[in-house]
């Protein structure tokens, strides 16, 4: 009976490692791989396979090292404003269209209505894009706040909503509003300090800047 459960444990560790390499997010990949390699290391020692135990233990330590670096290393963020006719912007939206629609199914690119339209650069790599327009005086409606899969670790959002939000305030906006139809996106919004509200049976999220 013990051998059966040990075998199941080994299979579970293998599956977790397999799942980890399917992740788009580097942080998520490292976290899941850490769990899987730790489990597989334990499995190796339990079945008496010292090489399996040591190698996977080493992999787990490597994951811990890189996770610590990613979570503590100071990164450089930069806002790059773009015009509505920017060629790269159009190609970016086209390339990520299907993924964008998962989080913003009603998104429609209407540059003439945008008050803000900018890329977020992370260590000079394009990490995401933000668009917003005036909803009511003092309130900015976020029409797009999208991070490409490799950069979905909340750092970009923290920069926009905790640092760059000073620019929104300077421009007269004291409240941010966004409609969300995706559970993952809603969890992200809550982590960024948004609160869920309802209006006429429709859910939306609000963040007060001051």
C-alpha positions as CSV (number, residue, x, y, z in Angstrom):
1,X,0.0,0.0,0.0
2,X,2.9,2.3,0.9
3,X,4.5,1.6,-2.5
4,X,1.3,2.4,-4.3
5,X,1.0,5.9,-2.6
6,X,4.7,6.5,-3.2
7,X,4.2,5.7,-6.9
8,X,1.3,8.1,-7.0
9,X,3.4,10.8,-5.3
10,X,6.1,10.3,-8.0
11,X,3.6,10.6,-10.8
12,X,2.1,13.8,-9.2
13,X,5.5,15.3,-9.0
14,X,6.2,14.5,-12.6
15,X,2.8,16.0,-13.7
16,X,3.5,19.2,-11.7
17,X,6.9,19.6,-13.4
18,X,5.2,19.1,-16.8
19,X,2.6,21.7,-16.0
20,X,5.3,24.2,-15.0
21,X,6.9,24.2,-18.4
22,X,3.6,25.1,-20.0
23,X,3.4,28.4,-18.1
24,X,3.8,31.7,-19.9
25,X,4.6,33.6,-16.8
26,X,8.2,33.2,-15.7
27,X,7.3,33.6,-12.0
28,X,4.5,31.1,-12.2
29,X,6.8,28.7,-14.1
30,X,9.4,29.0,-11.3
31,X,6.9,28.6,-8.5
32,X,5.2,25.5,-9.9
33,X,8.6,24.0,-11.0
34,X,9.8,24.5,-7.4
35,X,6.9,22.6,-6.0
36,X,7.4,19.8,-8.6
37,X,11.2,19.5,-8.2
38,X,10.9,19.5,-4.4
39,X,8.3,16.7,-4.5
40,X,10.4,14.7,-7.0
41,X,13.5,15.2,-4.8
42,X,11.6,13.8,-1.8
43,X,10.4,10.9,-4.0
44,X,13.9,10.1,-5.2
45,X,15.3,9.9,-1.6
46,X,12.3,7.8,-0.5
47,X,12.8,5.2,-3.3
48,X,16.5,5.1,-2.5
49,X,17.6,6.9,-5.8
50,X,20.2,9.3,-4.5
51,X,21.0,10.9,-7.9
52,X,17.3,11.7,-8.5
53,X,17.0,13.2,-5.0
54,X,20.1,15.3,-5.3
55,X,19.5,16.5,-8.9
56,X,15.9,17.6,-8.2
57,X,16.9,19.1,-4.9
58,X,19.5,21.2,-6.8
59,X,16.8,22.2,-9.3
60,X,14.6,23.3,-6.4
61,X,17.4,25.5,-5.0
62,X,18.0,27.0,-8.4
63,X,14.3,27.9,-8.6
64,X,14.5,29.5,-5.1
65,X,17.5,31.5,-6.2
66,X,15.9,32.9,-9.3
67,X,12.5,33.6,-7.6
68,X,14.3,35.6,-4.9
69,X,16.1,37.6,-7.6
70,X,12.9,38.3,-9.5
71,X,11.0,39.3,-6.5
72,X,13.6,41.5,-4.9
73,X,15.6,42.9,-7.8
74,X,14.8,46.5,-8.5
75,X,13.6,46.9,-12.1
76,X,13.4,49.9,-14.4
77,X,10.0,51.0,-15.6
78,X,9.3,53.6,-18.3
79,X,6.1,55.0,-19.8
80,X,6.2,55.4,-23.6
81,X,3.2,57.4,-24.9
82,X,2.2,56.6,-28.4
83,X,-0.1,58.3,-31.0
84,X,-3.2,56.6,-32.4
85,X,-1.6,56.0,-35.8
86,X,1.6,54.4,-34.4
87,X,2.4,51.3,-36.5
88,X,3.9,49.2,-33.7
89,X,0.8,49.9,-31.5
90,X,-1.5,48.6,-34.3
91,X,0.6,45.5,-34.8
92,X,0.9,44.9,-31.1
93,X,-2.9,45.0,-30.7
94,X,-3.3,42.7,-33.7
95,X,-0.7,40.2,-32.5
96,X,-2.2,39.9,-28.9
97,X,-5.8,40.4,-30.0
98,X,-7.1,36.9,-28.9
99,X,-5.4,37.1,-25.5
100,X,-6.6,40.7,-25.0
101,X,-10.1,39.6,-25.6
102,X,-9.9,37.1,-22.8
103,X,-9.6,39.9,-20.3
104,X,-11.3,42.8,-22.2
105,X,-13.9,41.1,-24.5
106,X,-15.6,44.4,-25.3
107,X,-12.4,46.2,-26.1
108,X,-12.5,48.3,-29.3
109,X,-9.6,50.4,-30.4
110,X,-10.9,54.0,-30.7
111,X,-7.8,56.2,-30.5
112,X,-9.8,59.5,-30.9
113,X,-11.5,58.8,-27.5
114,X,-8.3,57.9,-25.6
115,X,-7.0,60.4,-23.0
116,X,-4.1,58.0,-22.4
117,X,-2.4,55.5,-24.7
118,X,1.0,54.2,-23.7
119,X,3.3,51.2,-23.5
120,X,4.8,50.2,-20.2
121,X,8.5,49.3,-20.7
122,X,10.2,47.0,-18.1
123,X,14.0,47.1,-18.3
124,X,13.4,48.6,-21.8
125,X,11.3,45.6,-22.9
126,X,7.6,46.2,-23.8
127,X,5.7,44.6,-20.9
128,X,2.2,45.8,-21.6
129,X,-0.1,48.5,-22.7
130,X,-2.5,50.9,-21.1
131,X,-5.4,52.9,-22.5
132,X,-8.0,55.1,-20.8
133,X,-10.5,57.8,-21.5
134,X,-12.6,60.2,-19.5
135,X,-15.7,58.6,-18.1
136,X,-17.0,61.6,-16.1
137,X,-15.2,64.7,-14.9
138,X,-12.5,63.4,-12.4
139,X,-13.0,59.8,-13.4
140,X,-10.9,57.8,-15.8
141,X,-12.3,54.7,-17.5
142,X,-9.6,52.1,-18.2
143,X,-10.4,50.6,-21.5
144,X,-7.2,48.4,-21.7
145,X,-4.7,47.4,-19.1
146,X,-2.9,44.5,-20.6
147,X,0.4,42.7,-19.7
148,X,1.9,40.2,-22.0
149,X,2.1,36.7,-20.5
150,X,5.8,36.8,-19.5
151,X,5.3,39.8,-17.3
152,X,2.1,38.9,-15.3
153,X,3.6,39.2,-11.9
154,X,1.8,42.4,-10.7
155,X,4.9,44.6,-10.9
156,X,3.7,46.5,-14.0
157,X,0.3,47.1,-12.4
158,X,1.9,48.3,-9.1
159,X,4.0,50.7,-11.1
160,X,1.1,52.1,-13.1
161,X,-1.4,52.4,-10.2
162,X,1.0,53.3,-7.3
163,X,3.6,55.4,-9.1
164,X,2.4,56.7,-12.4
165,X,-1.1,57.4,-10.9
166,X,0.4,60.7,-9.7
167,X,0.2,61.8,-13.3
168,X,-3.5,60.9,-13.4
169,X,-4.0,63.0,-10.3
170,X,-2.1,65.9,-11.8
171,X,-4.4,65.7,-14.8
172,X,-7.5,66.0,-12.6
173,X,-8.5,62.3,-12.2
174,X,-9.1,61.1,-8.7
175,X,-10.9,57.9,-9.5
176,X,-10.2,55.0,-11.8
177,X,-13.0,52.8,-13.2
178,X,-12.8,49.5,-15.1
179,X,-15.2,46.8,-16.2
180,X,-14.0,43.3,-15.8
181,X,-15.5,40.0,-17.1
182,X,-12.6,37.7,-16.3
183,X,-12.0,36.1,-12.8
184,X,-8.2,36.2,-13.2
185,X,-8.4,39.9,-14.1
186,X,-10.7,40.6,-11.2
187,X,-8.2,39.0,-8.8
188,X,-5.5,41.3,-10.3
189,X,-7.7,44.4,-9.8
190,X,-8.3,43.5,-6.2
191,X,-4.6,43.2,-5.6
192,X,-4.1,46.6,-7.2
193,X,-6.6,48.2,-4.7
194,X,-9.8,48.2,-6.7
195,X,-13.1,47.6,-5.1
196,X,-16.0,45.8,-6.7
197,X,-19.2,47.8,-7.2
198,X,-22.5,47.2,-9.0
199,X,-24.6,49.5,-11.2
200,X,-27.8,48.4,-12.9
201,X,-26.8,44.7,-12.3
202,X,-23.4,45.1,-13.9
203,X,-20.2,44.7,-12.0
204,X,-17.3,47.2,-12.2
205,X,-14.2,48.0,-10.2
206,X,-13.2,51.4,-8.7
207,X,-10.0,52.7,-7.3
208,X,-9.8,56.0,-5.5
209,X,-6.5,57.8,-6.0
210,X,-6.8,60.4,-3.3
